[in-house]
Each structure stands twice: as structure tokens, then as C-alpha cells.
Amino acid sequence: MLDEGDKIKKRLLNTCKTIAVVGLSDNPRRPSFRIASYLQNQGYRIGPGNPSVTEVMGEKAYPHLREVPGPVDLVSVFRRQGVKEIIQSASEAGIPAVWVQPGIECSDASVQLAGDKQIELIKGVCIMAEHNYLSRQPMD
């Protein structure tokens, strides 16, 4: 049986179609590439957010979150700094959810901003691992 947090994550993953991946590397050895590749293989459209590359996984990369063509349903964050600014940009772009990967600092101010902006914030758990687990669980 899923707890409330798992139900929220499962609902997000079930309704999501487009994921902007901030900090997506074009290096296949990097976790961001492997995880985004997994998500793409699961049928999600990936919008790479990285000013240092022009294309990743066959998708045009965008230097700013606001430039990723929408609608974007969720932002997955791999960038080590600037989570608060990413949440602010997600709010300005009308993106309803931000998923901060494990090991990425998510300050109390970032959590507060997400709450103030009514952004669903998931943090500290891997989107790939959660998708793999939750896709096999009934909602109940």
C-alpha cells in the first residue's frame, strides 16, 4: 500500500508527459544522462536545460528553463546550485512540479518558495528509482 508521498509521486509520474531536465549532461556516463535516457525510454518527452550544449539525446538543449517548449509538466533538477531560482523559473513558466535529485541541496528557502508558489516539490529521491518502483504499484 502506498503512503501519501508515494501517491503524490505516482500521480505526478502518471500524468506527466514532458520533463525539463535542468543540468542534463551530454556525457552518457553522467547520472543525469542515464536517468533522462531511462525516462525518455519510458515515453516521456525530455527538454534538456543546459546552456553548455546544443543537443542531448536527440533533443535541442535550452539555456533557460523558460525556453523549453511546453507544456512542461515537471522539472527534474541535476544542477548543484540554484534550486531556489529553478523553482522561481518553474513558477513563472507555469510548471507545476519540481523534482530535486538526491545529493542536490534544497534549502529551507527553496522549500518555502515552492510552497508559496504552489509548486509540488519532491526532493531527495531519484526520479528513475521512484518511477521503476511506483510503476509496478497499484494506486489503492
N, CA and C atoms as an extended XYZ file, in Angstrom:
420
Properties=species:S:1:pos:R:3:atomname:S:1:resname:S:1:resid:I:1 pbc="F F F"
N         0.840       -1.189        0.000 N   MET     1
C         0.000        0.000        0.000 CA  MET     1
C         0.883        1.249        0.000 C   MET     1
N         0.540        2.199       -0.827 N   LEU     2
C         1.339        3.408       -0.959 CA  LEU     2
C         0.996        4.416        0.121 C   LEU     2
N         2.029        5.091        0.644 N   ASP     3
C         1.767        6.190        1.570 CA  ASP     3
C         1.431        7.445        0.758 C   ASP     3
N         1.092        8.518        1.430 N   GLU     4
C         0.659        9.741        0.736 CA  GLU     4
C         1.753       10.307       -0.173 C   GLU     4
N         2.996       10.287        0.314 N   GLY     5
C         4.101       10.784       -0.512 CA  GLY     5
C         4.264        9.978       -1.790 C   GLY     5
N         4.138        8.651       -1.677 N   ASP     6
C         4.238        7.798       -2.861 CA  ASP     6
C         3.068        8.046       -3.810 C   ASP     6
N         1.894        8.292       -3.271 N   LYS     7
C         0.724        8.569       -4.123 CA  LYS     7
C         0.925        9.868       -4.907 C   LYS     7
N         1.505       10.863       -4.262 N   ILE     8
C         1.774       12.137       -4.944 CA  ILE     8
C         2.769       11.901       -6.087 C   ILE     8
N         3.858       11.184       -5.792 N   LYS     9
C         4.867       10.912       -6.824 CA  LYS     9
C         4.276       10.084       -7.966 C   LYS     9
N         3.484        9.077       -7.639 N   LYS    10
C         2.877        8.234       -8.672 CA  LYS    10
C         1.928        9.050       -9.544 C   LYS    10
N         1.140        9.925       -8.924 N   ARG    11
C         0.222       10.785       -9.689 CA  ARG    11
C         1.012       11.688      -10.628 C   ARG    11
N         2.080       12.298      -10.122 N   LEU    12
C         2.918       13.158      -10.969 CA  LEU    12
C         3.474       12.368      -12.156 C   LEU    12
N         4.031       11.214      -11.887 N   LEU    13
C         4.649       10.420      -12.948 CA  LEU    13
C         3.619        9.880      -13.932 C   LEU    13
N         2.421        9.590      -13.463 N   ASN    14
C         1.374        9.072      -14.352 CA  ASN    14
C         0.773       10.148      -15.244 C   ASN    14
N         0.730       11.381      -14.771 N   THR    15
C         0.095       12.452      -15.551 CA  THR    15
C         1.101       13.269      -16.358 C   THR    15
N         2.356       13.141      -16.024 N   CYS    16
C         3.420       13.905      -16.671 CA  CYS    16
C         3.678       13.386      -18.082 C   CYS    16
N         3.895       14.316      -19.010 N   LYS    17
C         4.269       13.947      -20.378 CA  LYS    17
C         5.625       14.530      -20.768 C   LYS    17
N         5.913       15.740      -20.294 N   THR    18
C         7.159       16.422      -20.646 CA  THR    18
C         7.922       16.780      -19.377 C   THR    18
N         9.203       16.408      -19.354 N   ILE    19
C        10.073       16.686      -18.214 CA  ILE    19
C        11.244       17.531      -18.701 C   ILE    19
N        11.382       18.726      -18.139 N   ALA    20
C        12.576       19.540      -18.385 CA  ALA    20
C        13.644       19.058      -17.411 C   ALA    20
N        14.811       18.728      -17.925 N   VAL    21
C        15.897       18.226      -17.091 CA  VAL    21
C        16.981       19.289      -17.020 C   VAL    21
N        17.024       19.995      -15.898 N   VAL    22
C        17.990       21.074      -15.708 CA  VAL    22
C        19.308       20.476      -15.236 C   VAL    22
N        20.349       20.752      -16.016 N   GLY    23
C        21.656       20.193      -15.723 CA  GLY    23
C        21.915       18.884      -16.450 C   GLY    23
N        21.137       18.615      -17.489 N   LEU    24
C        21.313       17.383      -18.268 CA  LEU    24
C        22.622       17.437      -19.050 C   LEU    24
N        23.479       16.477      -18.797 N   SER    25
C        24.774       16.392      -19.471 CA  SER    25
C        24.647       15.580      -20.754 C   SER    25
N        25.521       15.860      -21.711 N   ASP    26
C        25.563       15.046      -22.927 CA  ASP    26
C        26.567       13.894      -22.792 C   ASP    26
N        27.109       13.706      -21.598 N   ASN    27
C        28.043       12.622      -21.313 CA  ASN    27
C        27.260       11.398      -20.825 C   ASN    27
N        27.251       10.305      -21.598 N   PRO    28
C        26.470        9.122      -21.214 CA  PRO    28
C        26.868        8.495      -19.885 C   PRO    28
N        28.020        8.864      -19.360 N   ARG    29
C        28.458        8.319      -18.068 CA  ARG    29
C        27.884        9.084      -16.876 C   ARG    29
N        27.310       10.234      -17.128 N   ARG    30
C        26.771       11.055      -16.035 CA  ARG    30
C        25.389       10.563      -15.625 C   ARG    30
N        25.068       10.614      -14.330 N   PRO    31
C        23.745       10.183      -13.873 CA  PRO    31
C        22.603       10.925      -14.571 C   PRO    31
N        22.774       12.212      -14.831 N   SER    32
C        21.688       12.964      -15.475 CA  SER    32
C        21.355       12.374      -16.840 C   SER    32
N        22.361       11.985      -17.595 N   PHE    33
C        22.138       11.401      -18.926 CA  PHE    33
C        21.449       10.046      -18.799 C   PHE    33
N        21.963        9.197      -17.905 N   ARG    34
C        21.389        7.848      -17.755 CA  ARG    34
C        19.935        7.919      -17.293 C   ARG    34
N        19.651        8.791      -16.349 N   ILE    35
C        18.293        8.889      -15.817 CA  ILE    35
C        17.348        9.499      -16.854 C   ILE    35
N        17.784       10.546      -17.535 N   ALA    36
C        16.941       11.149      -18.572 CA  ALA    36
C        16.712       10.167      -19.716 C   ALA    36
N        17.719        9.380      -20.054 N   SER    37
C        17.575        8.366      -21.093 CA  SER    37
C        16.537        7.324      -20.679 C   SER    37
N        16.579        6.895      -19.436 N   TYR    38
C        15.571        5.965      -18.913 CA  TYR    38
C        14.171        6.570      -19.051 C   TYR    38
N        14.026        7.816      -18.627 N   LEU    39
C        12.713        8.475      -18.690 CA  LEU    39
C        12.232        8.595      -20.137 C   LEU    39
N        13.141        8.943      -21.042 N   GLN    40
C        12.788        9.041      -22.452 CA  GLN    40
C        12.320        7.673      -22.975 C   GLN    40
N        13.006        6.616      -22.569 N   ASN    41
C        12.624        5.264      -22.982 CA  ASN    41
C        11.282        4.829      -22.389 C   ASN    41
N        10.868        5.477      -21.310 N   GLN    42
C         9.570        5.183      -20.704 CA  GLN    42
C         8.442        5.976      -21.369 C   GLN    42
N         8.799        6.826      -22.338 N   GLY    43
C         7.789        7.558      -23.093 CA  GLY    43
C         7.650        9.031      -22.764 C   GLY    43
N         8.454        9.529      -21.838 N   TYR    44
C         8.407       10.956      -21.517 CA  TYR    44
C         9.178       11.741      -22.573 C   TYR    44
N         8.695       12.942      -22.888 N   ARG    45
C         9.463       13.857      -23.732 CA  ARG    45
C        10.422       14.600      -22.818 C   ARG    45
N        11.673       14.652      -23.194 N   ILE    46
C        12.709       15.297      -22.385 CA  ILE    46
C        13.062       16.645      -23.001 C   ILE    46
N        13.087       17.677      -22.179 N   GLY    47
C        13.532       19.001      -22.584 CA  GLY    47
C        14.814       19.325      -21.846 C   GLY    47
N        15.973       19.135      -22.498 N   PRO    48
C        17.244       19.399      -21.824 CA  PRO    48
C        17.427       20.884      -21.488 C   PRO    48
N        17.797       21.154      -20.267 N   GLY    49
C        18.123       22.511      -19.843 CA  GLY    49
C        19.592       22.575      -19.491 C   GLY    49
N        20.403       23.086      -20.426 N   ASN    50
C        21.835       23.188      -20.195 CA  ASN    50
C        22.419       24.187      -21.192 C   ASN    50
N        22.944       25.312      -20.703 N   PRO    51
C        23.486       26.320      -21.614 CA  PRO    51
C        24.805       25.912      -22.269 C   PRO    51
N        25.408       24.800      -21.821 N   SER    52
C        26.718       24.398      -22.332 CA  SER    52
C        26.658       23.458      -23.531 C   SER    52
N        25.466       22.972      -23.876 N   VAL    53
C        25.334       22.041      -25.001 CA  VAL    53
C        24.207       22.503      -25.914 C   VAL    53
N        24.210       22.024      -27.149 N   THR    54
C        23.146       22.402      -28.080 CA  THR    54
C        22.117       21.300      -28.257 C   THR    54
N        22.523       20.041      -28.007 N   GLU    55
C        21.603       18.913      -28.173 CA  GLU    55
C        22.006       17.780      -27.236 C   GLU    55
N        21.010       17.112      -26.684 N   VAL    56
C        21.246       15.943      -25.843 CA  VAL    56
C        20.162       14.916      -26.170 C   VAL    56
N        20.566       13.687      -26.407 N   MET    57
C        19.636       12.582      -26.655 CA  MET    57
C        18.657       12.887      -27.791 C   MET    57
N        19.141       13.580      -28.805 N   GLY    58
C        18.311       13.899      -29.951 CA  GLY    58
C        17.343       15.050      -29.736 C   GLY    58
N        17.440       15.721      -28.604 N   GLU    59
C        16.571       16.858      -28.286 CA  GLU    59
C        17.399       18.135      -28.213 C   GLU    59
N        16.872       19.215      -28.750 N   LYS    60
C        17.530       20.516      -28.640 CA  LYS    60
C        17.633       20.893      -27.172 C   LYS    60
N        18.795       21.400      -26.777 N   ALA    61
C        19.005       21.858      -25.403 CA  ALA    61
C        18.732       23.356      -25.314 C   ALA    61
N        18.251       23.786      -24.177 N   TYR    62
C        17.882       25.187      -23.968 CA  TYR    62
C        18.670       25.744      -22.790 C   TYR    62
N        19.159       26.986      -22.932 N   PRO    63
C        19.957       27.568      -21.855 CA  PRO    63
C        19.138       27.960      -20.630 C   PRO    63
N        17.846       28.209      -20.821 N   HIS    64
C        16.997       28.644      -19.708 CA  HIS    64
C        15.724       27.810      -19.676 C   HIS    64
N        15.266       27.522      -18.486 N   LEU    65
C        14.048       26.735      -18.301 CA  LEU    65
C        12.868       27.341      -19.043 C   LEU    65
N        12.761       28.650      -19.040 N   ARG    66
C        11.620       29.309      -19.685 CA  ARG    66
C        11.586       29.098      -21.198 C   ARG    66
N        12.712       28.680      -21.782 N   GLU    67
C        12.788       28.480      -23.224 CA  GLU    67
C        12.405       27.066      -23.667 C   GLU    67
N        12.309       26.127      -22.738 N   VAL    68
C        11.927       24.755      -23.090 CA  VAL    68
C        10.472       24.797      -23.557 C   VAL    68
N        10.216       24.312      -24.791 N   PRO    69
C         8.844       24.375      -25.299 CA  PRO    69
C         7.899       23.528      -24.455 C   PRO    69
N         6.730       24.048      -24.260 N   GLY    70
C         5.784       23.410      -23.366 CA  GLY    70
C         4.620       22.793      -24.082 C   GLY    70
N         3.674       22.344      -23.296 N   PRO    71
C         3.712       22.499      -21.844 CA  PRO    71
C         4.702       21.529      -21.189 C   PRO    71
N         5.387       22.023      -20.184 N   VAL    72
C         6.288       21.201      -19.379 CA  VAL    72
C         5.538       20.865      -18.097 C   VAL    72
N         5.545       19.597      -17.732 N   ASP    73
C         4.787       19.138      -16.573 CA  ASP    73
C         5.617       19.042      -15.306 C   ASP    73
N         6.927       18.898      -15.470 N   LEU    74
C         7.786       18.651      -14.316 CA  LEU    74
C         9.207       19.060      -14.660 C   LEU    74
N         9.921       19.562      -13.674 N   VAL    75
C        11.348       19.864      -13.826 CA  VAL    75
C        12.117       18.888      -12.946 C   VAL    75
N        13.078       18.181      -13.529 N   SER    76
C        13.982       17.330      -12.768 CA  SER    76
C        15.314       18.072      -12.660 C   SER    76
N        15.788       18.245      -11.439 N   VAL    77
C        16.959       19.100      -11.190 CA  VAL    77
C        18.193       18.261      -10.879 C   VAL    77
N        19.214       18.429      -11.714 N   PHE    78
C        20.521       17.817      -11.501 CA  PHE    78
C        21.586       18.862      -11.235 C   PHE    78
N        21.277       20.123      -11.406 N   ARG    79
C        22.249       21.194      -11.203 CA  ARG    79
C        22.468       21.404       -9.710 C   ARG    79
N        23.713       21.500       -9.305 N   ARG    80
C        24.049       21.538       -7.875 CA  ARG    80
C        23.694       22.853       -7.175 C   ARG    80
N        23.621       23.946       -7.916 N   GLN    81
C        23.278       25.219       -7.303 CA  GLN    81
C        22.027       25.782       -7.965 C   GLN    81
N        21.397       26.688       -7.233 N   GLY    82
C        20.319       27.459       -7.829 CA  GLY    82
C        18.952       26.819       -7.808 C   GLY    82
N        18.702       25.918       -6.879 N   VAL    83
C        17.394       25.268       -6.826 CA  VAL    83
C        16.282       26.302       -6.604 C   VAL    83
N        16.538       27.270       -5.752 N   LYS    84
C        15.517       28.297       -5.500 CA  LYS    84
C        15.181       29.051       -6.793 C   LYS    84
N        16.195       29.399       -7.568 N   GLU    85
C        15.972       30.102       -8.832 CA  GLU    85
C        15.235       29.212       -9.837 C   GLU    85
N        15.526       27.915       -9.810 N   ILE    86
C        14.827       26.979      -10.698 CA  ILE    86
C        13.357       26.900      -10.316 C   ILE    86
N        13.070       26.864       -9.036 N   ILE    87
C        11.677       26.855       -8.574 CA  ILE    87
C        10.975       28.130       -9.011 C   ILE    87
N        11.641       29.263       -8.873 N   GLN    88
C        11.060       30.541       -9.308 CA  GLN    88
C        10.791       30.512      -10.815 C   GLN    88
N        11.753       30.021      -11.594 N   SER    89
C        11.566       29.935      -13.042 CA  SER    89
C        10.433       28.984      -13.407 C   SER    89
N        10.324       27.877      -12.686 N   ALA    90
C         9.227       26.932      -12.926 CA  ALA    90
C         7.888       27.611      -12.679 C   ALA    90
N         7.810       28.375      -11.616 N   SER    91
C         6.577       29.099      -11.307 CA  SER    91
C         6.238       30.084      -12.418 C   SER    91
N         7.214       30.841      -12.866 N   GLU    92
C         6.998       31.834      -13.926 CA  GLU    92
C         6.591       31.171      -15.245 C   GLU    92
N         7.059       29.931      -15.482 N   ALA    93
C         6.742       29.207      -16.710 CA  ALA    93
C         5.461       28.376      -16.580 C   ALA    93
N         4.846       28.397      -15.395 N   GLY    94
C         3.615       27.633      -15.189 CA  GLY    94
C         3.833       26.134      -15.046 C   GLY    94
N         5.020       25.749      -14.628 N   ILE    95
C         5.341       24.332      -14.444 CA  ILE    95
C         4.957       23.954      -13.005 C   ILE    95
N         4.086       22.945      -12.849 N   PRO    96
C         3.504       22.683      -11.539 CA  PRO    96
C         4.340       21.859      -10.567 C   PRO    96
N         5.461       21.265      -11.022 N   ALA    97
C         6.202       20.370      -10.132 CA  ALA    97
C         7.700       20.434      -10.407 C   ALA    97
N         8.475       20.298       -9.327 N   VAL    98
C         9.944       20.263       -9.403 CA  VAL    98
C        10.412       19.051       -8.606 C   VAL    98
N        11.288       18.254       -9.219 N   TRP    99
C        11.838       17.058       -8.592 CA  TRP    99
C        13.340       17.266       -8.455 C   TRP    99
N        13.818       17.374       -7.217 N   VAL   100
C        15.235       17.626       -6.940 CA  VAL   100
C        15.900       16.284       -6.635 C   VAL   100
N        16.890       15.941       -7.453 N   GLN   101
C        17.555       14.646       -7.338 CA  GLN   101
C        18.361       14.539       -6.044 C   GLN   101
N        18.619       13.321       -5.580 N   PRO   102
C        19.425       13.133       -4.359 CA  PRO   102
C        20.803       13.778       -4.513 C   PRO   102
N        21.288       14.330       -3.422 N   GLY   103
C        22.596       14.965       -3.424 CA  GLY   103
C        22.581       16.415       -3.860 C   GLY   103
N        21.436       16.893       -4.316 N   ILE   104
C        21.299       18.291       -4.706 CA  ILE   104
C        20.705       19.045       -3.523 C   ILE   104
N        21.388       20.091       -3.099 N   GLU   105
C        20.943       20.880       -1.948 CA  GLU   105
C        19.620       21.580       -2.237 C   GLU   105
N        18.676       21.388       -1.354 N   CYS   106
C        17.379       22.064       -1.455 CA  CYS   106
C        17.137       22.763       -0.123 C   CYS   106
N        17.423       24.037       -0.081 N   SER   107
C        17.380       24.804        1.154 CA  SER   107
C        15.952       24.980        1.678 C   SER   107
N        15.853       25.363        2.928 N   ASP   108
C        14.548       25.676        3.513 CA  ASP   108
C        13.868       26.799        2.737 C   ASP   108
N        14.656       27.764        2.271 N   ALA   109
C        14.091       28.865        1.480 CA  ALA   109
C        13.500       28.349        0.164 C   ALA   109
N        14.130       27.337       -0.430 N   SER   110
C        13.605       26.733       -1.658 CA  SER   110
C        12.291       26.015       -1.382 C   SER   110
N        12.255       25.277       -0.282 N   VAL   111
C        11.028       24.569        0.107 CA  VAL   111
C         9.914       25.575        0.371 C   VAL   111
N        10.246       26.653        1.056 N   GLN   112
C         9.253       27.698        1.354 CA  GLN   112
C         8.732       28.340        0.068 C   GLN   112
N         9.636       28.647       -0.846 N   LEU   113
C         9.233       29.250       -2.116 CA  LEU   113
C         8.309       28.318       -2.893 C   LEU   113
N         8.651       27.041       -2.943 N   ALA   114
C         7.795       26.075       -3.640 CA  ALA   114
C         6.399       26.065       -3.025 C   ALA   114
N         6.322       26.085       -1.710 N   GLY   115
C         5.021       26.135       -1.044 CA  GLY   115
C         4.266       27.412       -1.360 C   GLY   115
N         4.974       28.522       -1.302 N   ASP   116
C         4.346       29.822       -1.595 CA  ASP   116
C         3.831       29.885       -3.031 C   ASP   116
N         4.555       29.269       -3.955 N   LYS   117
C         4.201       29.307       -5.386 CA  LYS   117
C         3.304       28.134       -5.789 C   LYS   117
N         2.955       27.297       -4.817 N   GLN   118
C         2.118       26.113       -5.055 CA  GLN   118
C         2.735       25.175       -6.087 C   GLN   118
N         4.044       24.998       -5.951 N   ILE   119
C         4.799       24.060       -6.775 CA  ILE   119
C         4.934       22.765       -5.968 C   ILE   119
N         4.527       21.657       -6.568 N   GLU   120
C         4.735       20.355       -5.926 CA  GLU   120
C         6.226       20.092       -5.937 C   GLU   120
N         6.817       19.880       -4.759 N   LEU   121
C         8.266       19.700       -4.642 CA  LEU   121
C         8.565       18.308       -4.109 C   LEU   121
N         9.336       17.549       -4.891 N   ILE   122
C         9.829       16.243       -4.467 CA  ILE   122
C        11.335       16.393       -4.356 C   ILE   122
N        11.901       15.906       -3.254 N   LYS   123
C        13.348       16.069       -3.094 CA  LYS   123
C        13.942       14.851       -2.402 C   LYS   123
N        15.217       14.615       -2.706 N   GLY   124
C        15.973       13.591       -2.007 CA  GLY   124
C        15.737       12.159       -2.457 C   GLY   124
N        14.944       11.956       -3.507 N   VAL   125
C        14.739       10.612       -4.049 CA  VAL   125
C        14.914       10.664       -5.561 C   VAL   125
N        15.456        9.588       -6.111 N   CYS   126
C        15.754        9.529       -7.540 CA  CYS   126
C        14.483        9.295       -8.345 C   CYS   126
N        14.251       10.133       -9.339 N   ILE   127
C        13.061       10.013      -10.178 CA  ILE   127
C        13.044        8.672      -10.927 C   ILE   127
N        14.198        8.168      -11.332 N   MET   128
C        14.247        6.891      -12.043 CA  MET   128
C        13.889        5.734      -11.099 C   MET   128
N        14.489        5.715       -9.936 N   ALA   129
C        14.201        4.652       -8.973 CA  ALA   129
C        12.733        4.688       -8.544 C   ALA   129
N        12.214        5.888       -8.316 N   GLU   130
C        10.816        6.010       -7.913 CA  GLU   130
C         9.886        5.576       -9.042 C   GLU   130
N        10.188        5.956      -10.276 N   HIS   131
C         9.356        5.533      -11.403 CA  HIS   131
C         9.379        4.015      -11.515 C   HIS   131
N        10.561        3.426      -11.442 N   ASN   132
C        10.712        1.982      -11.557 CA  ASN   132
C         9.880        1.270      -10.485 C   ASN   132
N         9.919        1.748       -9.269 N   TYR   133
C         9.153        1.145       -8.173 CA  TYR   133
C         7.651        1.431       -8.310 C   TYR   133
N         7.305        2.698       -8.464 N   LEU   134
C         5.888        3.093       -8.429 CA  LEU   134
C         5.107        2.610       -9.649 C   LEU   134
N         5.765        2.420      -10.772 N   SER   135
C         5.046        1.962      -11.969 CA  SER   135
C         4.523        0.538      -11.790 C   SER   135
N         5.049       -0.162      -10.817 N   ARG   136
C         4.600       -1.542      -10.555 CA  ARG   136
C         3.648       -1.649       -9.365 C   ARG   136
N         3.285       -0.491       -8.784 N   GLN   137
C         2.434       -0.495       -7.603 CA  GLN   137
C         1.028       -0.015       -7.939 C   GLN   137
N        -0.004       -0.695       -7.401 N   PRO   138
C        -1.367       -0.178       -7.584 CA  PRO   138
C        -1.561        1.090       -6.769 C   PRO   138
N        -2.449        1.959       -7.231 N   MET   139
C        -2.676        3.233       -6.536 CA  MET   139
C        -3.415        3.035       -5.213 C   MET   139
N        -4.373        2.136       -5.183 N   ASP   140
C        -5.214        1.891       -3.996 CA  ASP   140
C        -5.759        3.148       -3.457 C   ASP   140
